[in-house]
């Protein structure tokens, strides 16, 4: 299994005026260095890898089912699984996962080992699955070639039922079984998944310049981001339909004309969490034949590293080679932070493999904090991955960059530093925990202010409200931003002083609003700002580092002129997300 995470932001928000005070707390809270040392002092158990084999290419021979097709009942294995699901009342038969299970079993029967993580994910997505977190159970054996499938199904029935019993199926669990034979070799693959999100009316076929995705993400999600690959190294954000509120979503994803097939992912964040979760992922294509031959290509040398240290060194060099191809500047290696990642990598992979989300989150957030990174961190991302049948950094990167979220973490041109911690995986694989960082390097946030105003305009348009009027930033707000950046005043008090000055100088009524976030795509817009008619706004953005925070954060100040003049508005409704 392979998962990805990236930090976007928690946000704090307050209406501000009349001395309401301010926020001044870190919006992204990370584990401390002491917390990480506590993890590092424990003993990490070795991660046991599934026996896998790497092949140059693989041709999918199982017919691809139509999305939502009924589960076939044509084989003894199909009927065995259907009986189990009916009798136990657990599991939902998935035709898409059956296609992937058959290909996985056939891979084993042909090659003598199962496909590795990246290949299994591809097989599932090309077969039509959009659930990224799949559990695989396997059985293998040798039987005489003249034994019929019906006899073999009877022979394996007890073992398969035992495998199903151990899979922890719920009534809502997608499940499928695949069995393949080549000569005397038999491979059994059981896929199961517990979807937390679903697509509605999904078609993998694309015509034109884009594809629309719609559906429902997990309940309680307070942020969702859809990404789609562009060509060999590019990635784009999909445009959301701002009339919908989570958990419902609808996005339009651009598809490059030359891409016969491309991957998308939908990521979310739950309240109180910092790491993003991939809840949906899949492939869209321009014709039915696209992608039936899987031949992962590498843009760097495919040579295997002699050991873990060499794997780490070559991976860093190979990543910068790909970034150069993508037009991004090279990353600088953070040696001290890499040592921390190195010590934590075995613990992270043990926690991820055993489902210990608390420890995995502590480590993932801890390395993202960048306590040993020099500079004022603006943003960061974490990617972890495994190559089981080879110690090739190029293969690792091939799988990493197949993911839109992986590309956004590793190839983002704004990222300038990287930390890499690698660990061996017996007998010949490797694991790597990679973090990237970007930094605040200027106090000029005029481009950010334009982004904020543009998003406000789009949200008001979606709500069928008038376009806001944009007042150029004036001296009162400039002084407020300077106070915040120098940590001379809280965001709330700085805005209040600016509002008092504007009201006195212009003899107008004003109201204000302030928010703090570590990602300008996650601004918690209040309803009264989105619906106020008419709306005249002056917007200022700066950054500062709250006491105890690992990262700096944005402060967004909004002053609204009130029609009709009068005194400064004096409402105050502080709240947090």
NORMO-V314175 format. One record per residue. N is the residue number from 1. RES is the residue in three letters. BURIAL is 1 if it has 9 or more other C-alpha atoms within 8 Angstrom, else 0. D_CENTER is the distance of its C-alpha to the mean C-alpha in whole Angstrom. Layout:
# NORMO-V314175
N,RES,BURIAL,D_CENTER + N,RES,BURIAL,D_CENTER
This chain:
# NORMO-V314175
1,UNK,0,14 + 2,UNK,0,11 + 3,UNK,1,8 + 4,UNK,1,5 + 5,UNK,1,5 + 6,UNK,1,6 + 7,UNK,1,9 + 8,UNK,1,10 + 9,UNK,1,13 + 10,UNK,1,15 + 11,UNK,1,18 + 12,UNK,1,22 + 13,UNK,1,25 + 14,UNK,1,28 + 15,UNK,1,31 + 16,UNK,1,33 + 17,UNK,1,37 + 18,UNK,1,40 + 19,UNK,1,39 + 20,UNK,1,36 + 21,UNK,1,35 + 22,UNK,1,31 + 23,UNK,1,28 + 24,UNK,0,28 + 25,UNK,0,26 + 26,UNK,1,22 + 27,UNK,1,19 + 28,UNK,1,17 + 29,UNK,0,19 + 30,UNK,1,18 + 31,UNK,1,20 + 32,UNK,0,23 + 33,UNK,0,25 + 34,UNK,0,27 + 35,UNK,1,24 + 36,UNK,1,23 + 37,UNK,0,26 + 38,UNK,0,27 + 39,UNK,1,24 + 40,UNK,1,26 + 41,UNK,0,29 + 42,UNK,0,28 + 43,UNK,0,29 + 44,UNK,0,26 + 45,UNK,0,27 + 46,UNK,0,26 + 47,UNK,1,23 + 48,UNK,0,25 + 49,UNK,0,24 + 50,UNK,0,25 + 51,UNK,0,27 + 52,UNK,1,26 + 53,UNK,1,27 + 54,UNK,0,26 + 55,UNK,0,28 + 56,UNK,0,28 + 57,UNK,0,27 + 58,UNK,0,27 + 59,UNK,0,29 + 60,UNK,1,27 + 61,UNK,0,31 + 62,UNK,0,30 + 63,UNK,0,30 + 64,UNK,1,27 + 65,UNK,1,27 + 66,UNK,0,27 + 67,UNK,0,24 + 68,UNK,0,25 + 69,UNK,0,28 + 70,UNK,0,30 + 71,UNK,0,30 + 72,UNK,0,33 + 73,UNK,0,36 + 74,UNK,0,38 + 75,UNK,0,38 + 76,UNK,1,39 + 77,UNK,1,35 + 78,UNK,1,34 + 79,UNK,1,37 + 80,UNK,1,36 + 81,UNK,1,33 + 82,UNK,1,34 + 83,UNK,0,37 + 84,UNK,1,34 + 85,UNK,1,32 + 86,UNK,0,35 + 87,UNK,0,37 + 88,UNK,0,34 + 89,UNK,0,33 + 90,UNK,1,29 + 91,UNK,1,27 + 92,UNK,1,26 + 93,UNK,1,27 + 94,UNK,1,24 + 95,UNK,1,26 + 96,UNK,1,23 + 97,UNK,1,22 + 98,UNK,1,26 + 99,UNK,1,26 + 100,UNK,1,23 + 101,UNK,1,25 + 102,UNK,1,28 + 103,UNK,1,27 + 104,UNK,1,25 + 105,UNK,1,29 + 106,UNK,1,30 + 107,UNK,1,29 + 108,UNK,1,30 + 109,UNK,1,33 + 110,UNK,0,34 + 111,UNK,0,32 + 112,UNK,0,33 + 113,UNK,1,29 + 114,UNK,1,26 + 115,UNK,1,23 + 116,UNK,1,21 + 117,UNK,1,17 + 118,UNK,0,16 + 119,UNK,0,19 + 120,UNK,1,19 + 121,UNK,1,15 + 122,UNK,0,17 + 123,UNK,1,20 + 124,UNK,1,18 + 125,UNK,1,16 + 126,UNK,1,20 + 127,UNK,1,22 + 128,UNK,1,20 + 129,UNK,1,17 + 130,UNK,1,14 + 131,UNK,1,13 + 132,UNK,1,11 + 133,UNK,1,12 + 134,UNK,1,16 + 135,UNK,0,19 + 136,UNK,0,21 + 137,UNK,1,25 + 138,UNK,1,28 + 139,UNK,0,31 + 140,UNK,0,34 + 141,UNK,0,37 + 142,UNK,0,40 + 143,UNK,0,43 + 144,UNK,0,46 + 145,UNK,0,45 + 146,UNK,0,48 + 147,UNK,0,46 + 148,UNK,0,45 + 149,UNK,0,42 + 150,UNK,0,43 + 151,UNK,0,45 + 152,UNK,1,42 + 153,UNK,1,40 + 154,UNK,0,42 + 155,UNK,0,42 + 156,UNK,0,39 + 157,UNK,1,38 + 158,UNK,0,39 + 159,UNK,0,36 + 160,UNK,1,34 + 161,UNK,1,34 + 162,UNK,0,34 + 163,UNK,1,30 + 164,UNK,1,29 + 165,UNK,0,31 + 166,UNK,0,29 + 167,UNK,0,25 + 168,UNK,0,25 + 169,UNK,1,25 + 170,UNK,0,25 + 171,UNK,0,27 + 172,UNK,1,23 + 173,UNK,1,22 + 174,UNK,1,22 + 175,UNK,1,24 + 176,UNK,1,26 + 177,UNK,1,28 + 178,UNK,1,29 + 179,UNK,1,32 + 180,UNK,1,34 + 181,UNK,1,37 + 182,UNK,1,38 + 183,UNK,0,42 + 184,UNK,1,42 + 185,UNK,1,38 + 186,UNK,1,36 + 187,UNK,1,32 + 188,UNK,1,31 + 189,UNK,1,27 + 190,UNK,1,26 + 191,UNK,1,22 + 192,UNK,1,21 + 193,UNK,1,18 + 194,UNK,0,17 + 195,UNK,1,15 + 196,UNK,0,14 + 197,UNK,1,14 + 198,UNK,1,16 + 199,UNK,1,17 + 200,UNK,0,20 + 201,UNK,0,23 + 202,UNK,0,20 + 203,UNK,0,22 + 204,UNK,0,21 + 205,UNK,1,24 + 206,UNK,1,23 + 207,UNK,0,26 + 208,UNK,0,26 + 209,UNK,0,24 + 210,UNK,1,21 + 211,UNK,1,20 + 212,UNK,0,19 + 213,UNK,1,17 + 214,UNK,1,18 + 215,UNK,1,17 + 216,UNK,1,16 + 217,UNK,1,13 + 218,UNK,1,14 + 219,UNK,0,17 + 220,UNK,0,17 + 221,UNK,1,13 + 222,UNK,1,14 + 223,UNK,1,12 + 224,UNK,1,10 + 225,UNK,1,8 + 226,UNK,1,9 + 227,UNK,1,9 + 228,UNK,1,12 + 229,UNK,1,13 + 230,UNK,1,17 + 231,UNK,1,19 + 232,UNK,0,19 + 233,UNK,1,17 + 234,UNK,1,16 + 235,UNK,1,13 + 236,UNK,1,13 + 237,UNK,1,12 + 238,UNK,1,14 + 239,UNK,0,16 + 240,UNK,0,16 + 241,UNK,1,20 + 242,UNK,0,20 + 243,UNK,0,23 + 244,UNK,0,21 + 245,UNK,0,20 + 246,UNK,1,17 + 247,UNK,1,17 + 248,UNK,1,18 + 249,UNK,1,16 + 250,UNK,1,17 + 251,UNK,1,16 + 252,UNK,1,18 + 253,UNK,1,16 + 254,UNK,1,18 + 255,UNK,1,19 + 256,UNK,1,21 + 257,UNK,0,25 + 258,UNK,0,25 + 259,UNK,1,22 + 260,UNK,1,23 + 261,UNK,1,20 + 262,UNK,1,17 + 263,UNK,1,13 + 264,UNK,1,11 + 265,UNK,1,7 + 266,UNK,1,7 + 267,UNK,1,5 + 268,UNK,1,7 + 269,UNK,1,9 + 270,UNK,1,12 + 271,UNK,1,16 + 272,UNK,0,16 + 273,UNK,0,13 + 274,UNK,1,11 + 275,UNK,1,8 + 276,UNK,1,5 + 277,UNK,1,5 + 278,UNK,1,5 + 279,UNK,1,8 + 280,UNK,1,10 + 281,UNK,1,10 + 282,UNK,1,13 + 283,UNK,1,16 + 284,UNK,1,18 + 285,UNK,1,22 + 286,UNK,1,25 + 287,UNK,0,27 + 288,UNK,0,28 + 289,UNK,0,28 + 290,UNK,1,25 + 291,UNK,0,23 + 292,UNK,1,26 + 293,UNK,1,26 + 294,UNK,1,23 + 295,UNK,0,24 + 296,UNK,0,21 + 297,UNK,0,23 + 298,UNK,1,22 + 299,UNK,0,23 + 300,UNK,0,25 + 301,UNK,0,27 + 302,UNK,1,26 + 303,UNK,0,29 + 304,UNK,1,28 + 305,UNK,1,28 + 306,UNK,0,31 + 307,UNK,0,29 + 308,UNK,1,26 + 309,UNK,0,27 + 310,UNK,1,28 + 311,UNK,1,25 + 312,UNK,1,23 + 313,UNK,0,25 + 314,UNK,1,25 + 315,UNK,1,21 + 316,UNK,1,21 + 317,UNK,0,24 + 318,UNK,1,22 + 319,UNK,1,19 + 320,UNK,1,22 + 321,UNK,1,23 + 322,UNK,1,20 + 323,UNK,1,20 + 324,UNK,1,23 + 325,UNK,0,23 + 326,UNK,1,20 + 327,UNK,0,23 + 328,UNK,1,21 + 329,UNK,1,23 + 330,UNK,0,23 + 331,UNK,1,21 + 332,UNK,0,23 + 333,UNK,1,23 + 334,UNK,1,23 + 335,UNK,0,25 + 336,UNK,0,26 + 337,UNK,1,22 + 338,UNK,1,22 + 339,UNK,1,25 + 340,UNK,1,23 + 341,UNK,1,20 + 342,UNK,1,22 + 343,UNK,1,24 + 344,UNK,1,21 + 345,UNK,1,19 + 346,UNK,1,22 + 347,UNK,1,21 + 348,UNK,1,17 + 349,UNK,1,17 + 350,UNK,1,20 + 351,UNK,1,18 + 352,UNK,1,15 + 353,UNK,1,18 + 354,UNK,0,20 + 355,UNK,0,18 + 356,UNK,1,19 + 357,UNK,0,16 + 358,UNK,0,18 + 359,UNK,1,18 + 360,UNK,1,15 + 361,UNK,1,14 + 362,UNK,1,17 + 363,UNK,1,16 + 364,UNK,1,13 + 365,UNK,1,14 + 366,UNK,1,17 + 367,UNK,1,16 + 368,UNK,1,14 + 369,UNK,1,17 + 370,UNK,1,19 + 371,UNK,0,23 + 372,UNK,0,24 + 373,UNK,0,23 + 374,UNK,0,25 + 375,UNK,0,25 + 376,UNK,1,23 + 377,UNK,1,20 + 378,UNK,1,18 + 379,UNK,1,14 + 380,UNK,1,12 + 381,UNK,1,9 + 382,UNK,1,9 + 383,UNK,1,9 + 384,UNK,1,11 + 385,UNK,1,13 + 386,UNK,1,17 + 387,UNK,1,19 + 388,UNK,1,22 + 389,UNK,1,25 + 390,UNK,1,25 + 391,UNK,1,25 + 392,UNK,1,24 + 393,UNK,1,21 + 394,UNK,1,21 + 395,UNK,1,20 + 396,UNK,1,17 + 397,UNK,1,16 + 398,UNK,1,17 + 399,UNK,1,14 + 400,UNK,1,12 + 401,UNK,1,13 + 402,UNK,1,13 + 403,UNK,1,9 + 404,UNK,1,8 + 405,UNK,1,5 + 406,UNK,1,8 + 407,UNK,1,10 + 408,UNK,1,9 + 409,UNK,1,9 + 410,UNK,1,12 + 411,UNK,1,14 + 412,UNK,1,14 + 413,UNK,0,18 + 414,UNK,0,18 + 415,UNK,1,16 + 416,UNK,1,20 + 417,UNK,1,20 + 418,UNK,1,18 + 419,UNK,1,19 + 420,UNK,1,19 + 421,UNK,1,20 + 422,UNK,1,21 + 423,UNK,1,23 + 424,UNK,1,25 + 425,UNK,1,24 + 426,UNK,0,28 + 427,UNK,0,29 + 428,UNK,1,28 + 429,UNK,1,24 + 430,UNK,1,22 + 431,UNK,1,19 + 432,UNK,1,17 + 433,UNK,1,15 + 434,UNK,1,14 + 435,UNK,1,14 + 436,UNK,1,14 + 437,UNK,1,16 + 438,UNK,1,17 + 439,UNK,1,21 + 440,UNK,1,23 + 441,UNK,0,26 + 442,UNK,0,28 + 443,UNK,0,29 + 444,UNK,0,29 + 445,UNK,1,27 + 446,UNK,0,28 + 447,UNK,0,26 + 448,UNK,1,23 + 449,UNK,1,26 + 450,UNK,0,26 + 451,UNK,0,22 + 452,UNK,1,23 + 453,UNK,1,26 + 454,UNK,0,25 + 455,UNK,0,22 + 456,UNK,1,25 + 457,UNK,1,27 + 458,UNK,1,24 + 459,UNK,1,24 + 460,UNK,1,28 + 461,UNK,1,28 + 462,UNK,1,26 + 463,UNK,1,28 + 464,UNK,0,31 + 465,UNK,1,32 + 466,UNK,1,34 + 467,UNK,0,33 + 468,UNK,1,33 + 469,UNK,0,35 + 470,UNK,1,34 + 471,UNK,0,36 + 472,UNK,0,36 + 473,UNK,1,35 + 474,UNK,0,39 + 475,UNK,0,40 + 476,UNK,1,40 + 477,UNK,1,36 + 478,UNK,1,36 + 479,UNK,1,38 + 480,UNK,1,35 + 481,UNK,1,32 + 482,UNK,1,34 + 483,UNK,1,35 + 484,UNK,1,32 + 485,UNK,1,31 + 486,UNK,0,34 + 487,UNK,1,33 + 488,UNK,0,36 + 489,UNK,1,35 + 490,UNK,1,32 + 491,UNK,1,31 + 492,UNK,1,33 + 493,UNK,1,36 + 494,UNK,1,35 + 495,UNK,1,35 + 496,UNK,1,38 + 497,UNK,1,40 + 498,UNK,1,39 + 499,UNK,1,39 + 500,UNK,1,43 + 501,UNK,1,44 + 502,UNK,1,43 + 503,UNK,1,44 + 504,UNK,0,48 + 505,UNK,0,48 + 506,UNK,0,47 + 507,UNK,1,49 + 508,UNK,1,46 + 509,UNK,1,44 + 510,UNK,1,40 + 511,UNK,1,37 + 512,UNK,1,34 + 513,UNK,1,30 + 514,UNK,1,28 + 515,UNK,1,24 + 516,UNK,1,22 + 517,UNK,1,19 + 518,UNK,1,16 + 519,UNK,1,15 + 520,UNK,1,17 + 521,UNK,0,15 + 522,UNK,1,15 + 523,UNK,1,19 + 524,UNK,1,20 + 525,UNK,0,23 + 526,UNK,0,26 + 527,UNK,0,28 + 528,UNK,0,31 + 529,UNK,0,30 + 530,UNK,1,28 + 531,UNK,1,32 + 532,UNK,0,34 + 533,UNK,0,37 + 534,UNK,0,38 + 535,UNK,1,35 + 536,UNK,1,36 + 537,UNK,1,33 + 538,UNK,1,34 + 539,UNK,1,30 + 540,UNK,1,30 + 541,UNK,1,26 + 542,UNK,1,27 + 543,UNK,1,25 + 544,UNK,1,26 + 545,UNK,1,25 + 546,UNK,1,26 + 547,UNK,0,28 + 548,UNK,0,27 + 549,UNK,1,23 + 550,UNK,1,21 + 551,UNK,1,20 + 552,UNK,1,22 + 553,UNK,1,21 + 554,UNK,1,22 + 555,UNK,1,25 + 556,UNK,1,25 + 557,UNK,1,29 + 558,UNK,1,31 + 559,UNK,1,34 + 560,UNK,1,36 + 561,UNK,1,39 + 562,UNK,1,41 + 563,UNK,0,44 + 564,UNK,0,47 + 565,UNK,0,47 + 566,UNK,0,48 + 567,UNK,1,47 + 568,UNK,1,43 + 569,UNK,1,41 + 570,UNK,0,41 + 571,UNK,1,38 + 572,UNK,1,35 + 573,UNK,0,33 + 574,UNK,0,30 + 575,UNK,0,27 + 576,UNK,0,24 + 577,UNK,1,20
